Amino acid sequence: MVVKYSSSTENYLKAIFHLQKADGIVTTNDVANELQTRPASVTDMLKKLKAQKLLLYEKYQGFKLSNEGRKVALQIIRKHRLWEFFLVEKLNFGWDEVHEIAEELEHISSKKLIDRLDEYLGFPKSDPHGDPIPDSNGKFTLPRQVDLLNLPLNKVAEVSSIGDQSPEMLELLGHKGIALGTRVEVKKKFAFDNSLELKCKNQLIVTISEHVAKNVFVKYDE
């Protein structure tokens, strides 16, 4: 029997999954900041998730997802990223337009629909922003990559994923000619503000800030 969860529960599980990647433990304030809600509301929801055996509580430390909670979170993420892929590849949306639409579509509960969607799309391994798409069992492979701040000078690399996926960031990257698959090369690092001078595949030279550099990930042959 497939258990159906509310949209609010799913949003919490997904948020906790992303937050706990750092150190494995998430606090009430972490979740409140991520979901932009009051800590008291978060506390109430976390108690409900714990009662449903979706969370584990470490006294005086915080929460983390149980095995079941992680499993549910991965299926939500799978749906979100498949819908983003569909919107970009089949409906010609821009990569900066799809996040909010996918936020709504990810709550469709039909497993059969999502499995058919995955098959229809050719079982894609990553979404339009380079994030891995979990398979039907929640398994995925993290790519080996570094951010542009840590890319050696004059090393040709290929953009593989984007960290900050806000519409504003994606619009900026599009304006500078940077997208998934773009071949780039760091020509100069400025000590003053950690900005970079970047050469793109079309020989265009652009300057990007430290924040942008930390959120553009690339892969290259070592």
C-alpha positions as CSV (number, residue, x, y, z in Angstrom):
1,M,0.0,0.0,0.0
2,V,1.4,3.4,-1.0
3,V,1.2,6.0,1.8
4,K,0.1,9.5,0.6
5,Y,1.5,12.5,2.4
6,S,0.4,16.1,2.4
7,S,2.2,18.7,0.2
8,S,3.3,20.3,3.4
9,T,4.9,17.1,4.7
10,E,6.6,16.5,1.4
11,N,8.0,20.0,1.4
12,Y,9.4,19.5,4.9
13,L,11.0,16.2,4.0
14,K,12.6,17.6,0.8
15,A,13.9,20.6,2.7
16,I,15.4,18.5,5.5
17,F,17.0,16.2,2.9
18,H,18.8,19.1,1.2
19,L,19.8,20.7,4.6
20,Q,21.2,17.5,6.2
21,K,23.7,17.0,3.3
22,A,26.1,19.3,5.1
23,D,26.6,17.6,8.5
24,G,23.7,15.1,8.8
25,I,21.9,16.9,11.5
26,V,19.3,19.7,11.0
27,T,18.0,22.1,13.6
28,T,14.5,23.7,13.9
29,N,16.0,27.1,12.9
30,D,17.6,25.6,9.8
31,V,14.3,24.4,8.6
32,A,12.5,27.6,9.6
33,N,15.0,29.6,7.6
34,E,14.8,27.3,4.6
35,L,11.0,27.3,4.4
36,Q,10.7,30.9,5.6
37,T,8.3,30.0,8.4
38,R,8.1,30.4,12.2
39,P,10.2,28.1,14.4
40,A,7.1,27.2,16.4
41,S,5.3,26.0,13.3
42,V,8.4,23.9,12.4
43,T,8.5,22.4,15.8
44,D,4.9,21.2,15.5
45,M,5.5,19.7,12.1
46,L,8.7,18.0,13.2
47,K,6.9,16.3,16.0
48,K,4.3,15.0,13.5
49,L,7.1,13.7,11.2
50,K,8.7,12.0,14.1
51,A,5.4,10.3,15.1
52,Q,5.1,9.1,11.5
53,K,8.6,7.6,11.9
54,L,9.9,9.9,9.1
55,L,12.4,11.6,11.4
56,L,15.0,10.6,14.0
57,Y,15.6,13.0,16.9
58,E,19.1,13.5,18.5
59,K,18.6,15.1,21.9
60,Y,20.2,18.5,22.2
61,Q,21.4,18.2,18.6
62,G,18.6,18.1,16.1
63,F,16.8,16.0,13.6
64,K,17.6,13.8,10.6
65,L,15.6,11.8,8.2
66,S,14.9,8.1,9.0
67,N,15.4,5.6,6.3
68,E,11.7,5.9,5.4
69,G,11.9,9.7,5.4
70,R,14.9,9.7,3.1
71,K,13.1,7.3,0.8
72,V,10.1,9.6,0.5
73,A,12.3,12.7,0.1
74,L,14.2,11.1,-2.8
75,Q,10.9,10.2,-4.6
76,I,9.8,13.8,-4.3
77,I,13.1,15.0,-5.6
78,R,12.9,12.5,-8.5
79,K,9.5,13.8,-9.5
80,H,10.6,17.4,-9.3
81,R,13.7,16.9,-11.4
82,L,11.8,14.7,-14.0
83,W,9.2,17.5,-14.4
84,E,11.9,20.1,-14.8
85,F,13.5,18.0,-17.5
86,F,10.2,17.5,-19.3
87,L,9.4,21.2,-19.2
88,V,12.7,22.2,-20.7
89,E,13.2,19.4,-23.2
90,K,9.6,18.9,-24.4
91,L,7.8,22.2,-23.7
92,N,10.8,24.5,-24.4
93,F,10.7,26.3,-21.1
94,G,13.9,28.1,-20.1
95,W,15.9,26.6,-17.3
96,D,15.1,29.7,-15.2
97,E,11.4,29.2,-15.6
98,V,10.7,25.6,-14.4
99,H,11.4,25.5,-10.7
100,E,8.1,26.9,-9.4
101,I,6.1,24.8,-11.9
102,A,7.9,21.7,-10.8
103,E,7.3,22.6,-7.2
104,E,3.6,22.1,-7.9
105,L,3.9,19.1,-10.2
106,E,6.1,17.2,-7.7
107,H,3.1,16.6,-5.4
108,I,1.3,14.4,-8.0
109,S,1.3,11.0,-6.2
110,S,0.8,8.6,-9.1
111,K,3.9,6.3,-9.2
112,K,2.7,4.9,-12.5
113,L,2.6,8.3,-14.1
114,I,6.1,9.2,-12.9
115,D,7.5,5.8,-14.1
116,R,5.9,6.4,-17.5
117,L,7.3,10.0,-17.6
118,D,10.7,8.7,-16.8
119,E,10.5,6.1,-19.6
120,Y,9.1,8.7,-22.1
121,L,12.0,11.0,-21.4
122,G,14.5,8.2,-21.9
123,F,15.5,7.7,-18.2
124,P,17.5,11.0,-17.9
125,K,20.3,10.9,-15.4
126,S,20.3,14.7,-14.6
127,D,17.9,17.6,-14.7
128,P,18.3,20.9,-16.7
129,H,20.5,22.3,-13.9
130,G,22.8,19.3,-13.7
131,D,21.4,17.7,-10.5
132,P,21.2,13.9,-10.6
133,I,17.7,12.4,-11.0
134,P,17.1,9.5,-8.6
135,D,15.8,6.3,-10.2
136,S,12.6,4.5,-9.2
137,N,14.5,3.0,-6.2
138,G,15.9,6.3,-5.1
139,K,19.4,5.6,-6.3
140,F,21.6,8.2,-8.1
141,T,25.2,8.9,-8.8
142,L,26.9,12.2,-7.7
143,P,29.1,13.5,-10.5
144,R,32.8,14.3,-9.8
145,Q,33.0,18.0,-10.1
146,V,34.6,21.2,-8.6
147,D,33.4,24.8,-8.5
148,L,35.1,27.4,-10.7
149,L,36.9,28.9,-7.7
150,N,38.8,25.6,-7.4
151,L,39.4,25.0,-11.1
152,P,43.1,25.4,-12.0
153,L,44.1,28.3,-14.3
154,N,44.0,27.5,-18.0
155,K,42.3,24.2,-17.5
156,V,39.5,23.5,-20.0
157,A,36.4,22.2,-18.3
158,E,32.8,21.7,-19.0
159,V,29.9,23.2,-16.9
160,S,28.2,20.2,-15.2
161,S,25.7,21.7,-12.7
162,I,24.6,24.9,-11.0
163,G,24.4,25.4,-7.2
164,D,22.3,28.5,-6.8
165,Q,19.3,27.9,-9.1
166,S,17.4,31.1,-8.4
167,P,15.9,32.7,-11.6
168,E,18.2,35.7,-11.0
169,M,21.3,33.5,-11.1
170,L,20.2,31.5,-14.1
171,E,19.3,34.7,-15.9
172,L,22.8,36.1,-15.2
173,L,24.5,33.0,-16.4
174,G,22.4,33.0,-19.6
175,H,23.4,36.6,-20.2
176,K,27.1,35.7,-19.9
177,G,26.7,32.7,-22.2
178,I,27.2,30.1,-19.5
179,A,25.0,26.9,-19.6
180,L,25.3,23.2,-19.0
181,G,27.9,21.8,-21.4
182,T,29.6,25.1,-21.9
183,R,33.4,24.7,-22.1
184,V,35.1,27.2,-19.9
185,E,38.6,28.1,-18.9
186,V,39.7,30.3,-15.9
187,K,42.3,32.8,-17.3
188,K,42.8,35.0,-14.2
189,K,41.8,35.1,-10.5
190,F,41.6,38.5,-8.9
191,A,42.8,38.5,-5.3
192,F,41.0,41.7,-4.5
193,D,37.5,40.2,-4.5
194,N,38.0,36.6,-5.7
195,S,36.3,37.4,-9.0
196,L,37.4,35.4,-12.1
197,E,38.1,36.2,-15.7
198,L,36.6,33.4,-17.7
199,K,37.0,32.3,-21.3
200,C,34.0,30.5,-22.7
201,K,33.8,28.1,-25.7
202,N,32.9,30.8,-28.1
203,Q,36.1,32.7,-27.2
204,L,34.0,35.2,-25.2
205,I,35.9,36.6,-22.1
206,V,33.6,37.4,-19.2
207,T,34.2,38.4,-15.5
208,I,32.1,36.6,-12.8
209,S,31.9,37.3,-9.1
210,E,33.0,35.0,-6.3
211,H,29.4,34.1,-5.5
212,V,28.8,33.0,-9.1
213,A,32.1,31.1,-9.3
214,K,31.2,29.1,-6.2
215,N,27.9,28.1,-7.7
216,V,29.1,27.0,-11.1
217,F,30.4,23.4,-11.1
218,V,32.5,21.8,-13.8
219,K,34.1,18.5,-14.7
220,Y,37.5,18.1,-16.4
221,D,40.1,15.6,-17.2
222,E,42.8,15.5,-14.5
